Amino acid sequence: MADHGTPKYSTAPGNDYAEHESTYNLFIWLTKWTIGIVAAVLVMMFLFLT
C-alpha cells in the first residue's frame, strides 16, 4: 500500500484557529436562540390554538 504521509490540513500554514473558534461560538449562540424561539412559538401555538 502507498504511504499517505501526514494530512495537509493539520500542518498547513495559515490555520486561523481564533477565527474557527469565534465562528463555532456564533454557531452555538445561534443554535441556542433558534431552539428557544422555536420552543416559544410551539408553546404559544399550544396556548392560543387549542
N, C-alpha and C positions, 0 to 999 in steps of 0.2 A: 504494500500500500504506500501511497505517497505521504510524505511528511508535510503537514499543512502549516507548521510554524505557529507563531503567536497571532491571535486575532488583531487586525489593524485598528479596530475601534478602541481597544484598551490602551494602545500605545500611540495613537495618532496625536500629533501636536494640535493645540488649539481647542481641546475639550474645555468648554466653559461650564464647569460644574456649578458655579454660583447661579448662572442663568438657568441651568437644568433644575436646580433646587427651587428657584423662585417660580418657574413655570409649574412645577409639581405642586407647590403650595397654593398657587392660584387655582389649579385644577381641584384640589381638595376643598378649598374655600367655596368654589362654585358648586361643587357636588353637594356639600352640606346645605347650602342655601336652596338649591333646587329641590332636594329631598324635603326640606322644611316647607317650602312653598307648596309642593305637591300634596304633602300631608295636610296643610291648612285648607287647601281647596277641597280635598276629599272630606274633611270634617265639615266644612261649610255646605257642601253638597248634601251630606247626610242630614244636617240640621234643617236646611231650607227646602229640600226636595222630598222629604218624607212626610 
